[in-house]
């Protein structure tokens, strides 16, 4: 399923990835748009803990809630999905994907925060943060054949849903209707990307920060300031000035 999503967005991603400047993704800056949707619930990278940790109380609901945005699930289907997924734990600071690696896996965040960033002339350029209930896209190329241009790292201790291409095949066999869901999810992500890109390009640094507070307030206390600044496309000292200005109002 992940492969189908990658094929659908490859042309758009290719033109965007060639832009010379890196900006944040999502409500703040989607210059690196389209982090695979739906189906990324099934795929991802080098996990260290093979044992399946106990599921947090809300973990099951995160997965079902995400899928339910695109299709209705019967209780039997929901239970079967939950019975066929695996979780792995990752430590804060652990690298999930490095530049130059080819990923054959995908993640879905059950608990924690994962950062996506590029390393440009020795400087980290943060382009996204993935938190609870979000799929993580480690792949840029069709069928995951191209080396990654970015890194994925855990900002916090994480519990991630992990799957492989083999899991994907089995999932489609059990739930063939997910092919249609995949198409709908891609269209949804493309629409969000276009909106977010326009919003970023037309906003000032202060407006981006205010938008971050409005749309992703949890990041303020969970992410180091220098990473937030990079995500907003500014320097840490500029972010400090913006915060002080807002507090004086």
C-alpha positions as a Markdown table, in Angstrom:
| # | Residue | x | y | z |
|---|---|---|---|---|
| 1 | Unk | 0.0 | 0.0 | 0.0 |
| 2 | Unk | 2.9 | 2.3 | 0.8 |
| 3 | Unk | 4.2 | 1.7 | -2.7 |
| 4 | Unk | 0.9 | 2.7 | -4.2 |
| 5 | Unk | 1.0 | 6.0 | -2.3 |
| 6 | Unk | 4.6 | 6.6 | -3.3 |
| 7 | Unk | 3.7 | 6.1 | -7.0 |
| 8 | Unk | 0.8 | 8.6 | -6.7 |
| 9 | Unk | 2.9 | 11.4 | -5.3 |
| 10 | Unk | 6.3 | 10.8 | -6.9 |
| 11 | Unk | 6.0 | 13.5 | -9.6 |
| 12 | Unk | 4.9 | 16.1 | -7.1 |
| 13 | Unk | 7.6 | 15.2 | -4.6 |
| 14 | Unk | 10.3 | 15.2 | -7.2 |
| 15 | Unk | 9.6 | 18.8 | -8.2 |
| 16 | Unk | 9.4 | 20.0 | -4.6 |
| 17 | Unk | 12.5 | 18.2 | -3.4 |
| 18 | Unk | 14.7 | 20.0 | -5.9 |
| 19 | Unk | 14.0 | 23.4 | -4.2 |
| 20 | Unk | 17.2 | 24.9 | -2.9 |
| 21 | Unk | 15.9 | 26.0 | 0.5 |
| 22 | Unk | 14.6 | 23.7 | 3.2 |
| 23 | Unk | 11.6 | 24.8 | 5.3 |
| 24 | Unk | 9.4 | 23.1 | 7.8 |
| 25 | Unk | 6.6 | 20.8 | 6.8 |
| 26 | Unk | 2.9 | 20.6 | 7.9 |
| 27 | Unk | 0.9 | 23.7 | 9.1 |
| 28 | Unk | 4.2 | 25.6 | 9.3 |
| 29 | Unk | 6.0 | 24.7 | 6.1 |
| 30 | Unk | 5.3 | 21.8 | 3.7 |
| 31 | Unk | 8.2 | 22.3 | 1.3 |
| 32 | Unk | 8.9 | 18.6 | 1.8 |
| 33 | Unk | 5.2 | 17.7 | 1.5 |
| 34 | Unk | 3.3 | 14.4 | 1.6 |
| 35 | Unk | 4.4 | 12.2 | 4.4 |
| 36 | Unk | 2.7 | 8.9 | 3.4 |
| 37 | Unk | -0.7 | 8.5 | 4.8 |
| 38 | Unk | -2.9 | 5.7 | 5.8 |
| 39 | Unk | -0.8 | 2.8 | 4.7 |
| 40 | Unk | 2.3 | 3.9 | 6.6 |
| 41 | Unk | 0.6 | 2.2 | 9.4 |
| 42 | Unk | 2.3 | -0.7 | 7.7 |
| 43 | Unk | 6.2 | -0.4 | 7.1 |
| 44 | Unk | 9.7 | 1.0 | 8.5 |
| 45 | Unk | 13.5 | 1.1 | 9.6 |
| 46 | Unk | 16.2 | -0.3 | 12.0 |
| 47 | Unk | 14.4 | -1.2 | 15.2 |
| 48 | Unk | 16.4 | -2.3 | 18.1 |
| 49 | Unk | 13.7 | -3.9 | 20.3 |
| 50 | Unk | 12.2 | -6.9 | 18.6 |
| 51 | Unk | 10.1 | -7.9 | 21.5 |
| 52 | Unk | 6.6 | -6.6 | 21.4 |
| 53 | Unk | 6.1 | -4.2 | 24.3 |
| 54 | Unk | 2.8 | -4.0 | 26.1 |
| 55 | Unk | 0.4 | -1.7 | 24.4 |
| 56 | Unk | -0.4 | 1.6 | 26.1 |
| 57 | Unk | -4.0 | 2.1 | 26.9 |
| 58 | Unk | -4.7 | 4.5 | 24.1 |
| 59 | Unk | -2.4 | 2.9 | 21.5 |
| 60 | Unk | -5.1 | 0.8 | 19.8 |
| 61 | Unk | -7.4 | 3.8 | 19.5 |
| 62 | Unk | -4.7 | 5.9 | 17.7 |
| 63 | Unk | -4.5 | 3.3 | 14.9 |
| 64 | Unk | -8.2 | 2.8 | 14.5 |
| 65 | Unk | -8.9 | 6.5 | 14.8 |
| 66 | Unk | -6.5 | 7.3 | 12.0 |
| 67 | Unk | -7.9 | 4.6 | 9.6 |
| 68 | Unk | -11.4 | 5.7 | 10.5 |
| 69 | Unk | -10.8 | 9.1 | 9.0 |
| 70 | Unk | -10.8 | 7.4 | 5.6 |
| 71 | Unk | -13.2 | 4.4 | 6.0 |
| 72 | Unk | -15.6 | 2.8 | 8.4 |
| 73 | Unk | -14.4 | -0.3 | 10.2 |
| 74 | Unk | -16.5 | -3.0 | 11.7 |
| 75 | Unk | -15.6 | -4.2 | 15.2 |
| 76 | Unk | -14.3 | -7.4 | 13.7 |
| 77 | Unk | -12.0 | -5.5 | 11.2 |
| 78 | Unk | -10.7 | -3.2 | 13.9 |
| 79 | Unk | -9.9 | -6.2 | 16.1 |
| 80 | Unk | -8.1 | -8.0 | 13.3 |
| 81 | Unk | -6.0 | -5.0 | 12.5 |
| 82 | Unk | -5.0 | -4.7 | 16.1 |
| 83 | Unk | -4.2 | -8.4 | 16.3 |
| 84 | Unk | -1.8 | -8.1 | 13.3 |
| 85 | Unk | 0.3 | -5.1 | 14.2 |
| 86 | Unk | 3.5 | -5.0 | 16.2 |
| 87 | Unk | 5.1 | -2.3 | 18.3 |
| 88 | Unk | 8.7 | -1.6 | 19.0 |
| 89 | Unk | 10.3 | 0.7 | 21.5 |
| 90 | Unk | 13.0 | 3.3 | 20.7 |
| 91 | Unk | 15.2 | 5.4 | 23.0 |
| 92 | Unk | 15.4 | 9.2 | 22.9 |
| 93 | Unk | 18.1 | 10.2 | 20.4 |
| 94 | Unk | 18.0 | 6.9 | 18.5 |
| 95 | Unk | 18.4 | 7.3 | 14.7 |
| 96 | Unk | 15.7 | 5.5 | 12.7 |
| 97 | Unk | 17.0 | 6.4 | 9.3 |
| 98 | Unk | 20.2 | 8.0 | 8.1 |
| 99 | Unk | 21.0 | 9.9 | 4.9 |
| 100 | Unk | 22.1 | 7.5 | 2.2 |
| 101 | Unk | 20.2 | 4.5 | 3.7 |
| 102 | Unk | 17.4 | 2.8 | 1.8 |
| 103 | Unk | 14.4 | 2.1 | 4.1 |
| 104 | Unk | 12.3 | -1.0 | 3.7 |
| 105 | Unk | 10.1 | -0.2 | 6.7 |
| 106 | Unk | 7.4 | 2.3 | 7.8 |
| 107 | Unk | 6.3 | 3.8 | 11.2 |
| 108 | Unk | 3.2 | 5.0 | 12.9 |
| 109 | Unk | 3.7 | 6.9 | 16.1 |
| 110 | Unk | 1.8 | 5.5 | 19.1 |
| 111 | Unk | 3.7 | 7.4 | 21.8 |
| 112 | Unk | 6.6 | 9.9 | 21.5 |
| 113 | Unk | 8.0 | 12.3 | 18.9 |
| 114 | Unk | 10.1 | 11.6 | 15.8 |
| 115 | Unk | 12.0 | 14.4 | 14.0 |
| 116 | Unk | 12.8 | 14.6 | 10.3 |
| 117 | Unk | 15.8 | 16.7 | 9.3 |
| 118 | Unk | 18.4 | 17.2 | 6.6 |
| 119 | Unk | 22.1 | 17.8 | 7.2 |
| 120 | Unk | 23.2 | 20.7 | 5.0 |
| 121 | Unk | 26.9 | 21.8 | 5.3 |
| 122 | Unk | 27.0 | 20.3 | 8.8 |
| 123 | Unk | 23.8 | 22.1 | 9.9 |
| 124 | Unk | 20.6 | 20.3 | 10.7 |
| 125 | Unk | 17.5 | 21.6 | 8.9 |
| 126 | Unk | 14.4 | 20.3 | 10.6 |
| 127 | Unk | 11.5 | 19.7 | 8.2 |
| 128 | Unk | 8.9 | 17.8 | 10.3 |
| 129 | Unk | 7.9 | 16.4 | 13.7 |
| 130 | Unk | 5.7 | 13.3 | 13.9 |
| 131 | Unk | 3.8 | 12.8 | 17.1 |
| 132 | Unk | 1.0 | 10.5 | 18.4 |
| 133 | Unk | -1.4 | 9.4 | 15.7 |
| 134 | Unk | 0.8 | 10.3 | 12.7 |
| 135 | Unk | 2.4 | 8.0 | 10.1 |
| 136 | Unk | 6.1 | 8.6 | 9.3 |
| 137 | Unk | 7.3 | 8.5 | 5.7 |
| 138 | Unk | 10.9 | 7.2 | 5.5 |
| 139 | Unk | 10.8 | 6.9 | 1.7 |
| 140 | Unk | 11.2 | 9.4 | -1.1 |
| 141 | Unk | 11.7 | 7.1 | -4.1 |
| 142 | Unk | 9.3 | 4.8 | -5.8 |
| 143 | Unk | 9.3 | 1.3 | -4.2 |
| 144 | Unk | 11.9 | 2.6 | -1.7 |
| 145 | Unk | 14.8 | 2.1 | -4.1 |
| 146 | Unk | 16.4 | 5.5 | -3.7 |
| 147 | Unk | 18.7 | 6.3 | -0.7 |
| 148 | Unk | 17.2 | 8.7 | 1.8 |
| 149 | Unk | 18.1 | 12.4 | 1.7 |
| 150 | Unk | 17.2 | 13.0 | 5.3 |
| 151 | Unk | 17.4 | 11.6 | 8.8 |
| 152 | Unk | 14.7 | 10.4 | 11.2 |
| 153 | Unk | 15.5 | 10.5 | 14.9 |
| 154 | Unk | 13.5 | 10.1 | 18.2 |
| 155 | Unk | 13.1 | 13.3 | 20.1 |
| 156 | Unk | 11.7 | 11.3 | 23.0 |
| 157 | Unk | 11.4 | 7.7 | 24.0 |
| 158 | Unk | 9.0 | 6.3 | 21.5 |
| 159 | Unk | 6.6 | 3.4 | 20.9 |
| 160 | Unk | 6.1 | 3.0 | 17.2 |
| 161 | Unk | 4.0 | 0.7 | 15.1 |
| 162 | Unk | 6.3 | -1.0 | 12.6 |
| 163 | Unk | 5.7 | -3.0 | 9.5 |
| 164 | Unk | 7.4 | -4.4 | 6.5 |
| 165 | Unk | 6.5 | -4.9 | 2.8 |
| 166 | Unk | 5.4 | -8.4 | 3.6 |
| 167 | Unk | 3.0 | -7.1 | 6.2 |
| 168 | Unk | 1.6 | -4.8 | 3.5 |
| 169 | Unk | 0.9 | -7.6 | 1.1 |
| 170 | Unk | -0.9 | -9.6 | 3.8 |
| 171 | Unk | -2.9 | -6.5 | 4.8 |
| 172 | Unk | -4.1 | -5.9 | 1.3 |
| 173 | Unk | -5.1 | -9.6 | 1.0 |
| 174 | Unk | -7.2 | -9.3 | 4.1 |
| 175 | Unk | -8.6 | -5.8 | 3.4 |
| 176 | Unk | -8.7 | -5.2 | -0.4 |
| 177 | Unk | -10.8 | -2.1 | 0.2 |
| 178 | Unk | -7.7 | -0.4 | 1.5 |
| 179 | Unk | -6.6 | 0.3 | -2.1 |
| 180 | Unk | -9.4 | 2.8 | -2.5 |
| 181 | Unk | -8.7 | 4.2 | 1.0 |
| 182 | Unk | -5.1 | 4.7 | -0.1 |
| 183 | Unk | -6.2 | 6.9 | -3.0 |
| 184 | Unk | -8.4 | 9.0 | -0.8 |
| 185 | Unk | -5.7 | 9.4 | 1.7 |
| 186 | Unk | -3.2 | 10.6 | -0.9 |
| 187 | Unk | -5.7 | 13.1 | -2.2 |
| 188 | Unk | -6.2 | 14.4 | 1.3 |
| 189 | Unk | -2.5 | 14.8 | 2.0 |
| 190 | Unk | -1.9 | 16.5 | -1.4 |
| 191 | Unk | -4.6 | 19.1 | -0.5 |
| 192 | Unk | -3.1 | 19.7 | 2.9 |
| 193 | Unk | 0.4 | 20.1 | 1.4 |
| 194 | Unk | -0.7 | 22.7 | -1.1 |
| 195 | Unk | -2.6 | 24.7 | 1.6 |
| 196 | Unk | 0.3 | 24.5 | 4.1 |
| 197 | Unk | 2.9 | 25.4 | 1.5 |
| 198 | Unk | 1.0 | 28.5 | 0.5 |
| 199 | Unk | 0.5 | 29.5 | 4.2 |
| 200 | Unk | 4.2 | 29.2 | 4.9 |
| 201 | Unk | 5.3 | 31.2 | 1.9 |
| 202 | Unk | 2.8 | 34.0 | 2.7 |
| 203 | Unk | 3.5 | 34.2 | 6.4 |
| 204 | Unk | 6.2 | 36.0 | 8.5 |
| 205 | Unk | 8.3 | 34.2 | 11.0 |
| 206 | Unk | 6.1 | 35.5 | 13.8 |
| 207 | Unk | 3.0 | 34.4 | 12.0 |
| 208 | Unk | 4.5 | 30.9 | 11.6 |
| 209 | Unk | 5.2 | 30.7 | 15.3 |
| 210 | Unk | 1.7 | 31.8 | 16.2 |
| 211 | Unk | 0.4 | 29.2 | 13.7 |
| 212 | Unk | 2.5 | 26.6 | 15.4 |
| 213 | Unk | 1.0 | 27.5 | 18.8 |
| 214 | Unk | -2.5 | 27.2 | 17.3 |
| 215 | Unk | -2.0 | 24.0 | 15.3 |
| 216 | Unk | 0.6 | 22.1 | 17.2 |
| 217 | Unk | 1.0 | 23.5 | 20.7 |
| 218 | Unk | 2.3 | 20.3 | 22.1 |
| 219 | Unk | 5.6 | 20.8 | 20.3 |
| 220 | Unk | 6.4 | 24.0 | 22.3 |
| 221 | Unk | 7.3 | 22.0 | 25.5 |
| 222 | Unk | 8.4 | 18.8 | 23.9 |
| 223 | Unk | 11.0 | 20.0 | 21.3 |
| 224 | Unk | 14.3 | 21.9 | 22.0 |
| 225 | Unk | 14.1 | 25.5 | 20.9 |
| 226 | Unk | 16.9 | 25.2 | 18.3 |
| 227 | Unk | 14.9 | 22.4 | 16.6 |
| 228 | Unk | 11.7 | 24.5 | 16.7 |
| 229 | Unk | 13.6 | 27.5 | 15.2 |
| 230 | Unk | 14.9 | 25.3 | 12.4 |
| 231 | Unk | 11.4 | 24.0 | 11.8 |
| 232 | Unk | 10.2 | 27.6 | 11.5 |
| 233 | Unk | 13.0 | 28.5 | 9.1 |
| 234 | Unk | 14.7 | 30.9 | 11.5 |
| 235 | Unk | 17.6 | 31.1 | 13.9 |
| 236 | Unk | 17.2 | 30.3 | 17.7 |
| 237 | Unk | 17.9 | 33.9 | 18.6 |
| 238 | Unk | 15.2 | 35.1 | 16.3 |
| 239 | Unk | 12.7 | 32.7 | 17.9 |
| 240 | Unk | 13.7 | 34.1 | 21.3 |
| 241 | Unk | 13.0 | 37.6 | 20.2 |
| 242 | Unk | 9.6 | 36.6 | 18.7 |
| 243 | Unk | 8.6 | 34.9 | 22.0 |
| 244 | Unk | 9.6 | 38.0 | 24.0 |
| 245 | Unk | 7.6 | 40.2 | 21.7 |
| 246 | Unk | 4.5 | 38.1 | 22.1 |
| 247 | Unk | 4.9 | 37.9 | 25.9 |
| 248 | Unk | 5.0 | 41.7 | 26.1 |
| 249 | Unk | 1.7 | 42.2 | 24.4 |
